[in-house]
Amino acid sequence: MKISLNDAFFLRGEDRFPDEHPEIYVTTRLGYAESIRMAAWSPTAEGFRAIFRRPAFSLAEIVWRWSFGAAVVVLCTLSLFAYLDTVPVSGTDLWLLRTSHPALVGHALSHILRGSAARFVVACALLSAALAVLWILLASLGRVTILESLVAYVRGRARQAEPADGQSDIDQIEKPLRIHSLMGLNFLRAALFLTALTSLFGALLVSSTVSSKSVPGLAFLVFLPWAVLTVFFWWSLNWFLSIAAVFVVREGQDTFAALWLAVELCRERRGPVVAVGTWFGLAHVILFVVATAAVGLPLSLVTLVPPGFVLAGILVVTLAYFALADALYLGRLAGYVAIVEAPAPPVPLAVAVGSSLSNFSSVPASSMVDQDELILSDHADAPSTQHSAISIQPAAVDQDERILSDHEARDSAGPL
């Protein structure tokens, strides 16, 4: 980092430079300033700063996620109507449904849906495959668009907090954009989600099989650990896959190389990664508690206002919760990008001072004095210009003046 002596000197507001070794003083002050600047870099704060100062990032995240949600609602509704059109309903079944008696309605529904289980399973399989493909496409396009801008923003913030000559290789080398690598990561995430759903369905089947009247809580004891482990492994692997997208966009890595870099990031920078996840997770929990309490407000007015207003209030609170949750997800992703793009650490103070001392003590050979060179005092005929104590004439001293040494000499001699 190149600055003038005045700039380095006034980092601490001194009035003048030190008389000895000013370059060591400048190096010390620069190390102090860089340490203060690095201490101000916080990935968690950068994540929240990206939410509040760049709301376009959160808006883009909400747009692609809600677009997929709207597509899910539309496709599920159309698939349901298409399935119901294939189900025959007789006059007797219709009469039983109109009675509104629970037993009769149940008997009518069992008769209507009898023999249509195969068609229902096929419809669910086709719908799941279509939604998975749609999610892979939308998630890949949305993630690459947002991450490119997010990485550029955080990188610009990081370059302001490091020396001017501390540019990374990522700034100088153009990395290829591998959209197929992002699609591979999202394919793994979709497959992982479907595997988790299958595992939960298997837990329901197994718990219903082992349930008995003699041990009523056995089914719950079987289902709960199974479900907890399934959700935990799904959440952990999905988290690693979401972090790997940063390395695909930032460095142009392929699917598995980016996943390995995500694991390395968690191993080498465990502290910042845990801090970012903890703070944003805590913010999400607080948001969930507030949203749950807010939903209770329109429900408490169900006897005072029409049901339509109650449902509208619940819908507004739910949509606001999902929007803020998406913004927090983006902020957490920005925090992980800030960890990767963190400024280079400054040179330790001892190293800086030692380097300055070595530079100061190493004098070039050309600047040393030639010992064979004749100087003025080496010429015999050179005029004398000595100004020493010998050339000064001593002042006249009174010989009869008695001084202390005379008394001491006479006393020590004694009488003759």
Secondary structure, 3 states (H helix, E strand, C coil): CCCCHHHHHCCCCCCCCCCCCHHHHHHHHHHHHHHHHHHCCCHHHHHHHHHHHCHHHHHHHHHHHHHHHHHHHHHHHHHHHHHHHCCCCCHHHHHHHHHCCHHHHHHHHHHHCCCCHHHHHHHHHHHHHHHHHHHHHHHHHHHHHHHHHHHHHHHHHHHCCCCCCCCCHHHHCCCCCCHHHHHHHHHHHHHHHHHHHHHHHHHHHHHHHHCCCCCCCHHHHHHHHHHHHHHHHHHHHHHHHHHHHHHHHHHCCCHHHHHHHHHHHHHHCHHHHHHHHHHHHHHHHHHHHHHHHHHHHHHHCCCCCCHHHHHHHHHHHHHHHHHHHHHHHHHHHHHHHHHHCCCCCCCCHHHHHHHHHHHHHCCCHHHCCCCCCCCHHHCCCCCCCCCCCCCCCCCCCCCCCCCHHHHHHHHHHCCC
